Amino acid sequence: MLRPFITIEKQAQEVLDFYKSVFPNFSLHSLKYHADPHSDLIMLAVFSIKNQEIMISDTYISHDWKITPGISFFIDLDKEEELQILTDLLGKNGKVHMPVANYGFSTLFSWIEDQFGVNWQLNIE
């Protein structure tokens, strides 16, 4: 089994809450917290979006690195309205790398970096 893994600094619960509000097919499968003194942080959560399992973990150690935009989640969608809604919700307080448009390789596409630095490529073939 291959599952994407997100490591984020002390914001995993915010990420889970945000994705739950954005994706109607979000499902949380498991949640485990770090031991004291970091018991308010998530050691490991497994969730899914569109049946794709994703893992996330809080780090309580500050790192010099952030999530790179070169690694992203690519979602094929069926409806223009769904693509636009996800673009708007994920892009709020984030960055738009490629706004919704036809770039020649698909009918409609957008590339959004959400407020946590996670990148999403949304596509309609």
Secondary structure, 3 states (H helix, E strand, C coil): CCCCEEEEECCHHHHHHHHHHHCCCCEEEEEEECCCCCCCCEEEEEEEECCEEEEEEEECCCCCCCCCCCCEEEEECCCHHHHHHHHHHHHCCCEEEEEEECCCCCCEEEEEECCCCCEEEEEEC
